[in-house]
Amino acid sequence: MALYNRKPGESARDFERFQTYLRMTPGSRELKSVAEAHGISYSRIMTVSANNSWKDRTAAYDGDKAKSFTDAQMAHQADLGKEHAEMWGKVRQLAMREILRRIEDPKSVLTERALLDYAKESFKGEQILAGKPTEITGTALDTQAMSTEEKRALRSLLAKAGAGG
């Protein structure tokens, strides 16, 4: 039984008052408004609220409501992820068919550049589906932790790549 359901020993009238309080927007719930809505004194509604743990029950209700909302959002995101993965799979299949068609067609010219572009776009799609970046905008390399041999190998690779040495 959820904490915000009717408590054993709680009168139907007091539970109805609690429901009025519960339906108010979190952050704007006021006992004074409940007292006015039910035609009773503020001191009486304070007693009813305290005796029936309205604060704790309302917190439990709000927590369950937020969890349900979060669960629904996560389920929706999972569904979208599956949909996007299926769509990307179809796009890849179409691209592969086109590449194979162009390879087999003697009149078609399939350049190395076109193959590289396909590979690049394929990589981007995979990264997007995995929630990873598709572009490297900057790198940081801690050379302090590198051995002399590792630094020498790095200089050699950079020189070969034309980045200096």
Secondary structure by P-SEA (a helix, b strand, c coil): cccccccccccaaaaaaaaaaaacccccccaaaaaaaacccaaaaaaaaaaaaaaaaaaaaaaaaaaaaaaaaaaaaaaaaaaaaaaaaaaaaaaaaaaaaaaacccccccaaaaaaaaaaaaaaaaaaacccccccccccccccccaaaaaaaaaaaaaacccc
